[in-house]
Amino acid sequence: MGKSITLLHFEREDIKVDVVARFEEDELIIDGYDIGKTVEEVWGDSDYEYVMTIPTDSLPPLYRLLGVEVGKPKTLLKAIAERFHGNDCFSALGDFLEKNNIDHKTFTWG
């Protein structure tokens, strides 16, 4: 496993959804991408993208909360994937970060 892991891959005729957690430099990035007819019906565009960034200085508390030794990014990604997967993984992770006062930024476009 590299420095990324899939949290969700869902595909059917009218929609495809991918959510991936990865490290970019020392930040944790959660990228989501939805595309298809259902997306267009809901959002008015055929694709919808969303990204969450957790800065480097906010990572140690996340490591501790998930029971992972600080500085083990591959293990952290695995712990995130085990806890946050399925259709609500992006929002569930965001809620978890909010609840635990872990700084992060979310951006969406579509």
PAVODO-831051 format. One line per field, with one value per atom (N, C-alpha, C, CB): x, y, z; atom name. Coordinates in steps of 0.2 Angstrom, whole numbers. Glycine has a CB too. Layout:
<pados>
c1 c(X | ...)
c2 c(Y | ...)
c3 c(Z | ...)
atomo c(CA | ...)
</pados>
This chain:
<pados>
c1 c(4 | 0 | 4 | -5 | 3 | 7 | 4 | 6 | 4 | 2 | -5 | 7 | -9 | -16 | -20 | -17 | -27 | -31 | -38 | -31 | -42 | -49 | -53 | -51 | -57 | -62 | -69 | -63 | -70 | -77 | -76 | -82 | -78 | -79 | -85 | -73 | -90 | -97 | -98 | -102 | -101 | -102 | -109 | -97 | -113 | -119 | -120 | -125 | -125 | -126 | -127 | -132 | -130 | -132 | -127 | -139 | -122 | -118 | -111 | -121 | -106 | -99 | -97 | -94 | -95 | -92 | -85 | -97 | -81 | -74 | -72 | -69 | -70 | -67 | -60 | -72 | -55 | -48 | -45 | -44 | -42 | -38 | -30 | -39 | -27 | -20 | -16 | -19 | -9 | -5 | -2 | 1 | -2 | 2 | 6 | -4 | 13 | 18 | 16 | 18 | 15 | 14 | 6 | 18 | 2 | -5 | -9 | -8 | -14 | -19 | -25 | -22 | -26 | -31 | -36 | -27 | -42 | -48 | -51 | -53 | -51 | -53 | -60 | -48 | -65 | -71 | -73 | -77 | -76 | -78 | -84 | -72 | -89 | -95 | -97 | -102 | -99 | -101 | -106 | -94 | -110 | -116 | -123 | -117 | -127 | -134 | -137 | -139 | -137 | -139 | -136 | -138 | -130 | -126 | -129 | -119 | -130 | -133 | -140 | -133 | -144 | -151 | -151 | -155 | -146 | -146 | -142 | -142 | -136 | -132 | -132 | -125 | -136 | -136 | -130 | -137 | -125 | -119 | -118 | -113 | -114 | -113 | -108 | -111 | -104 | -99 | -99 | -92 | -97 | -96 | -90 | -103 | -86 | -80 | -79 | -74 | -76 | -75 | -69 | -81 | -66 | -59 | -59 | -54 | -56 | -55 | -47 | -58 | -44 | -37 | -36 | -34 | -32 | -30 | -23 | -32 | -21 | -15 | -10 | -14 | -4 | 1 | 1 | 8 | 0 | 0 | -6 | 1 | -12 | -18 | -18 | -24 | -13 | -12 | -11 | -7 | -6 | -5 | -11 | 0 | -16 | -22 | -26 | -26 | -26 | -30 | -27 | -30 | -20 | -16 | -19 | -9 | -18 | -20 | -27 | -19 | -32 | -39 | -40 | -43 | -36 | -38 | -33 | -37 | -29 | -25 | -19 | -29 | -16 | -11 | -5 | -12 | 1 | 7 | 9 | 13 | 10 | 11 | 17 | 13 | 17 | 22 | 22 | 29 | 16 | 15 | 9 | 13 | 10 | 5 | 1 | 8 | 5 | 1 | -4 | 6 | -2 | -6 | -12 | -2 | -11 | -16 | -21 | -13 | -19 | -24 | -28 | -20 | -25 | -28 | -34 | -23 | -32 | -37 | -42 | -33 | -41 | -46 | -51 | -43 | -48 | -52 | -57 | -48 | -54 | -58 | -63 | -53 | -63 | -68 | -73 | -65 | -70 | -74 | -74 | -71 | -79 | -80 | -88 | -77 | -90 | -97 | -99 | -101 | -105 | -108 | -107 | -115 | -107 | -106 | -99 | -111 | -94 | -87 | -84 | -82 | -86 | -83 | -86 | -84 | -93 | -96 | -95 | -104 | -95 | -93 | -86 | -94 | -81 | -75 | -75 | -70 | -78 | -79 | -82 | -83 | -87 | -91 | -86 | -97 | -82 | -78 | -72 | -74 | -70 | -65 | -68 | -62 | -74 | -77 | -78 | -84 | -81 | -82 | -76 | -85 | -70 | -64 | -60 | -60 | -62 | -59 | -52 | -58 | -52 | -46 | -47 | -45 | -43 | -43 | -43 | -37 | -47 | -47 | -51 | -51 | -50 | -54 | -57 | -49 | -63 | -67 | -69 | -73 | -68 | -70 | -74 | -63 | -79 | -83 | -84 | -90 | -84 | -86 | -89 | -80 | -94 | -97 | -101 | -102)
c2 c(-6 | 0 | 6 | 0 | 11 | 17 | 22 | 20 | 28 | 34 | 36 | 40 | 31 | 33 | 26 | 36 | 27 | 22 | 24 | 19 | 19 | 20 | 19 | 16 | 25 | 24 | 22 | 31 | 24 | 22 | 21 | 26 | 16 | 16 | 12 | 11 | 16 | 14 | 16 | 17 | 11 | 12 | 8 | 10 | 12 | 9 | 13 | 8 | 11 | 15 | 22 | 12 | 25 | 32 | 36 | 33 | 33 | 36 | 32 | 38 | 36 | 33 | 38 | 32 | 35 | 39 | 36 | 39 | 40 | 38 | 43 | 38 | 40 | 44 | 41 | 45 | 45 | 42 | 47 | 42 | 44 | 47 | 46 | 44 | 52 | 52 | 57 | 52 | 56 | 61 | 65 | 58 | 71 | 75 | 80 | 80 | 79 | 82 | 79 | 90 | 84 | 81 | 82 | 84 | 84 | 85 | 79 | 91 | 78 | 73 | 76 | 69 | 73 | 75 | 69 | 77 | 71 | 67 | 69 | 66 | 66 | 68 | 64 | 68 | 67 | 64 | 66 | 65 | 62 | 63 | 59 | 62 | 63 | 59 | 62 | 61 | 57 | 58 | 54 | 58 | 57 | 53 | 57 | 47 | 53 | 56 | 58 | 51 | 54 | 56 | 62 | 50 | 63 | 69 | 75 | 68 | 75 | 80 | 82 | 79 | 77 | 78 | 82 | 72 | 80 | 83 | 90 | 78 | 90 | 96 | 101 | 94 | 98 | 102 | 102 | 109 | 98 | 97 | 90 | 101 | 87 | 80 | 77 | 78 | 82 | 80 | 84 | 79 | 81 | 85 | 83 | 84 | 88 | 86 | 89 | 88 | 86 | 89 | 86 | 86 | 91 | 89 | 92 | 92 | 88 | 90 | 89 | 85 | 94 | 95 | 95 | 101 | 91 | 91 | 93 | 84 | 99 | 101 | 97 | 109 | 97 | 94 | 94 | 96 | 100 | 101 | 99 | 109 | 97 | 94 | 86 | 97 | 83 | 76 | 72 | 74 | 75 | 71 | 69 | 75 | 74 | 72 | 66 | 78 | 67 | 62 | 55 | 64 | 55 | 48 | 45 | 49 | 49 | 47 | 45 | 52 | 48 | 47 | 40 | 52 | 38 | 32 | 27 | 33 | 28 | 23 | 21 | 17 | 26 | 25 | 29 | 27 | 25 | 29 | 35 | 24 | 40 | 46 | 45 | 53 | 47 | 46 | 40 | 47 | 36 | 30 | 32 | 24 | 35 | 37 | 32 | 42 | 26 | 20 | 17 | 15 | 17 | 14 | 19 | 13 | 25 | 30 | 29 | 37 | 29 | 28 | 22 | 28 | 16 | 10 | 11 | 4 | 14 | 16 | 20 | 19 | 25 | 29 | 25 | 35 | 21 | 17 | 12 | 13 | 9 | 4 | 8 | 1 | 14 | 17 | 21 | 22 | 24 | 28 | 26 | 36 | 22 | 19 | 19 | 12 | 18 | 18 | 25 | 16 | 25 | 31 | 38 | 30 | 37 | 44 | 45 | 43 | 41 | 42 | 49 | 37 | 53 | 60 | 64 | 63 | 64 | 68 | 65 | 68 | 58 | 55 | 57 | 48 | 57 | 59 | 67 | 58 | 71 | 78 | 79 | 82 | 76 | 76 | 74 | 72 | 69 | 66 | 72 | 60 | 75 | 80 | 86 | 82 | 88 | 93 | 92 | 95 | 86 | 84 | 84 | 77 | 82 | 82 | 88 | 76 | 93 | 100 | 99 | 103 | 95 | 94 | 99 | 87 | 103 | 108 | 105 | 113 | 107 | 105 | 110 | 97 | 109 | 113 | 109 | 119 | 111 | 107 | 112 | 104 | 110 | 113 | 109 | 116 | 112 | 108 | 112 | 106 | 109 | 112 | 107 | 115 | 109 | 105 | 109 | 100)
c3 c(0 | 0 | 0 | 6 | -4 | -5 | 0 | -12 | -1 | 3 | 1 | 4 | -1 | -2 | -1 | -10 | 0 | 1 | -1 | 8 | -4 | -6 | 0 | -12 | 1 | 6 | 3 | 10 | -3 | -6 | -14 | -4 | -17 | -24 | -25 | -27 | -28 | -30 | -37 | -25 | -41 | -48 | -50 | -52 | -53 | -56 | -62 | -52 | -66 | -73 | -72 | -76 | -67 | -67 | -62 | -64 | -59 | -54 | -53 | -48 | -52 | -50 | -45 | -56 | -39 | -33 | -31 | -27 | -30 | -28 | -22 | -33 | -17 | -11 | -9 | -5 | -9 | -8 | -2 | -14 | 2 | 7 | 5 | 15 | 6 | 3 | 7 | -4 | 7 | 10 | 4 | 14 | 4 | -1 | 3 | -5 | 2 | 6 | 13 | 6 | 18 | 25 | 27 | 30 | 22 | 24 | 22 | 20 | 26 | 24 | 20 | 30 | 14 | 9 | 8 | 2 | 9 | 7 | 1 | 13 | -5 | -11 | -13 | -17 | -15 | -17 | -24 | -12 | -28 | -35 | -36 | -40 | -38 | -40 | -47 | -35 | -51 | -58 | -61 | -63 | -65 | -68 | -68 | -64 | -71 | -72 | -65 | -75 | -60 | -54 | -51 | -49 | -52 | -49 | -53 | -51 | -59 | -63 | -61 | -71 | -59 | -57 | -50 | -56 | -46 | -39 | -39 | -34 | -42 | -42 | -48 | -41 | -53 | -59 | -64 | -57 | -62 | -66 | -66 | -63 | -71 | -71 | -67 | -78 | -64 | -59 | -53 | -62 | -47 | -41 | -37 | -37 | -36 | -32 | -25 | -37 | -21 | -14 | -11 | -9 | -7 | -4 | 3 | -9 | 7 | 14 | 15 | 19 | 18 | 20 | 27 | 16 | 30 | 37 | 37 | 40 | 40 | 40 | 44 | 42 | 43 | 47 | 54 | 44 | 57 | 64 | 67 | 65 | 63 | 66 | 66 | 62 | 63 | 62 | 69 | 57 | 73 | 79 | 83 | 84 | 84 | 88 | 84 | 89 | 78 | 74 | 75 | 66 | 74 | 75 | 82 | 75 | 87 | 94 | 95 | 99 | 92 | 92 | 89 | 89 | 84 | 80 | 82 | 73 | 88 | 91 | 86 | 92 | 83 | 78 | 81 | 71 | 80 | 82 | 78 | 82 | 80 | 77 | 72 | 81 | 66 | 61 | 57 | 64 | 57 | 53 | 48 | 58 | 43 | 38 | 35 | 33 | 33 | 30 | 35 | 28 | 42 | 47 | 48 | 53 | 48 | 49 | 43 | 49 | 37 | 31 | 32 | 25 | 34 | 35 | 41 | 37 | 46 | 52 | 50 | 58 | 45 | 43 | 38 | 39 | 34 | 30 | 33 | 25 | 39 | 43 | 46 | 48 | 49 | 52 | 48 | 57 | 42 | 38 | 31 | 38 | 30 | 23 | 22 | 23 | 16 | 14 | 11 | 20 | 10 | 6 | 10 | 5 | 17 | 21 | 23 | 27 | 21 | 24 | 24 | 19 | 19 | 19 | 24 | 12 | 25 | 30 | 37 | 28 | 37 | 44 | 47 | 44 | 42 | 44 | 46 | 39 | 42 | 44 | 50 | 38 | 52 | 58 | 64 | 58 | 63 | 68 | 70 | 66 | 64 | 65 | 69 | 58 | 67 | 71 | 78 | 67 | 79 | 86 | 91 | 86 | 88 | 91 | 90 | 89 | 88 | 87 | 83 | 94 | 78 | 74 | 68 | 72 | 67 | 61 | 55 | 62 | 50 | 43 | 39 | 43 | 33 | 28 | 23 | 25 | 21 | 16 | 10 | 19 | 4 | -2 | -6 | -5 | -9 | -14 | -21 | -11 | -26 | -32 | -37 | -36 | -41 | -46 | -51 | -42)
atomo c(N | CA | C | CB | N | CA | C | CB | N | CA | C | CB | N | CA | C | CB | N | CA | C | CB | N | CA | C | CB | N | CA | C | CB | N | CA | C | CB | N | CA | C | CB | N | CA | C | CB | N | CA | C | CB | N | CA | C | CB | N | CA | C | CB | N | CA | C | CB | N | CA | C | CB | N | CA | C | CB | N | CA | C | CB | N | CA | C | CB | N | CA | C | CB | N | CA | C | CB | N | CA | C | CB | N | CA | C | CB | N | CA | C | CB | N | CA | C | CB | N | CA | C | CB | N | CA | C | CB | N | CA | C | CB | N | CA | C | CB | N | CA | C | CB | N | CA | C | CB | N | CA | C | CB | N | CA | C | CB | N | CA | C | CB | N | CA | C | CB | N | CA | C | CB | N | CA | C | CB | N | CA | C | CB | N | CA | C | CB | N | CA | C | CB | N | CA | C | CB | N | CA | C | CB | N | CA | C | CB | N | CA | C | CB | N | CA | C | CB | N | CA | C | CB | N | CA | C | CB | N | CA | C | CB | N | CA | C | CB | N | CA | C | CB | N | CA | C | CB | N | CA | C | CB | N | CA | C | CB | N | CA | C | CB | N | CA | C | CB | N | CA | C | CB | N | CA | C | CB | N | CA | C | CB | N | CA | C | CB | N | CA | C | CB | N | CA | C | CB | N | CA | C | CB | N | CA | C | CB | N | CA | C | CB | N | CA | C | CB | N | CA | C | CB | N | CA | C | CB | N | CA | C | CB | N | CA | C | CB | N | CA | C | CB | N | CA | C | CB | N | CA | C | CB | N | CA | C | CB | N | CA | C | CB | N | CA | C | CB | N | CA | C | CB | N | CA | C | CB | N | CA | C | CB | N | CA | C | CB | N | CA | C | CB | N | CA | C | CB | N | CA | C | CB | N | CA | C | CB | N | CA | C | CB | N | CA | C | CB | N | CA | C | CB | N | CA | C | CB | N | CA | C | CB | N | CA | C | CB | N | CA | C | CB | N | CA | C | CB | N | CA | C | CB | N | CA | C | CB | N | CA | C | CB | N | CA | C | CB | N | CA | C | CB | N | CA | C | CB | N | CA | C | CB | N | CA | C | CB | N | CA | C | CB | N | CA | C | CB | N | CA | C | CB | N | CA | C | CB | N | CA | C | CB | N | CA | C | CB | N | CA | C | CB | N | CA | C | CB | N | CA | C | CB | N | CA | C | CB | N | CA | C | CB | N | CA | C | CB)
</pados>
